[in-house]
Amino acid sequence: MPSVSAVLILQLILFFLFLIFVRYDENFNMGEYPLFQDIHVMVFIGFGFLMACLRRYAFSAIGFNFLIGAVMLQWSIICRGIYKLDGSYKILINLQSLFNADITTCSVLISMGVVLGTTTHVQLLIMGMMEVIFFSLNNYISLNLLRACDTGGSVVLHAFGSFFGLAVSFVVGRGRVMDCHNKCSRYNSDIFAMIGTIFLWLYWPSFSGISLPSDLKHRAIINTYLALASCCVTTFAFSSWFNGNQKLEMVHIQNATLAGGVAIGSSASLLVQPYGAILIGILSAIISMVGFKKVTPWLETKWKINDTCGVNNLHGIPGILGGLIGTFFASLATEENYGLALYELYPARWADEIHNSTTRKNSDEAYRRDAYIQAGFQFLSILITIAISTVSGYITGLLINLERFQLSPCQFFMDYPFWQINYESPLLKSPSRIRVEPKAHSQLQQF
């Protein structure tokens, strides 16, 4: 089936689903719209430009990010709305539906970063449709059944998207990517990627705070702000040391500087204290750098897994770190420290004295937990997320790895199979490198 037909049919299917199931929610609170806009910018500019790091794949990185994002926003509203159907079996759409759809889409774009350049946009659409289904399932299990606290999505968003993508990559393009000479960046593409990094870095506090009530929102924003700042500084400090020649590595700056936002996610609204947020940022930068230095080569050589954008080092490992930090602080959370806000963070810990209040009248005695039991459920959420993401990612990889969908290795990391290229640049049409004249080279050395 031609790709244009597949995209059109998919949009028509979404149209009929909205026609049948989706209606306006009359309680449409616009108070969070500025934060929602921040997340929208992260989805379409932050992620799009961050993935424009490959020298001959910028059209596809930014363009496919735009396409996949627009489709997944609609599909996410359907999949996540299923768990909130009202008595008339209608999905009520409001501002919360929109930013939840954006957050779900982020998980798909994280996975897209793993297989970037080795898949067609039709494969990415199929992958995204499958991932949103399993993401919604895992999100419901972790947050509604296990009642884990993961306000910034360290585990249910970042770790899920990373491991799902790695499982897909384990199947798609396996062993055919490692020697591809187009899997590299160039000066201009790295500048584009840095634009995406800075947009994500600037707007990440909105991402951590949007789903929280006002009395917790300020703490999440402050913690995320500090974790990102210390993570950025630590990345610059360690990049030259890890590189071995006392020079900064651009791929570290593009990715590891954001790891603090991932790692603080599960504990963003908790009492980690400002110095604790800074420490989390430092640890996340170091662990992300170790991932680039040790884990990525190990995945490539041992498991033949390609991770184009280093997603595991930015989202996967820091996401698990964030989940473990959230588990630790859950074991310390008491009403003495948090007041009644404790039960907003951990609804399953409702106490006797507020069981009969009007705000907690539907609480269930069976859900009452102490701090250590809550920490156990936090840890269980990590394990379940890893299991669901890897198994569903592997199944999705098998589905999109059918012969009719595959690219040949000579088409990996290239725009020309998908886009009309009207430029004469040898970087776009020829695999050979541009020859730098000796005179020009000597002039460049002066800088």
Protein Blocks (a to p, Z undefined) as FASTA:
>chain_A
ZZklmmmmmmmmmmmmmmmmpccdfblcfklmmmmmmmmmmmmmmmmmmmmmbfklmmmm
mmmmmmmmmmmmmmmmmmmmmmmccfkopacddfklmmmmmmmmmmmmmmmmmmgoiacf
klmmmmmmmmmmmmmmmmmmmmmmnopacfkommmmmmmmmmmmmmmmmmnophilmmpm
klccdfklmmmmmmmmmmmmmmmmmmmmmmpcfklmmmmmmmmmmmmmmmmmmmmmmmmm
mnonopacfklmmmmmmmmmmmmmmmmmpcnbjklmmmmmmmmmmmmmmmmmmmmmmmmm
mnopacfkommmmmmmmmmmmmmmmmmmmmmpcfklnommlmmmmmmlccfklmmpmklm
mpcfklpccfklmmmmmmmmmmmmmmmmmmmmmmmmmmmmpfklpccfklgoiaklmpcc
fbfbfklmpcbdcdddfklmmmmmmZZ
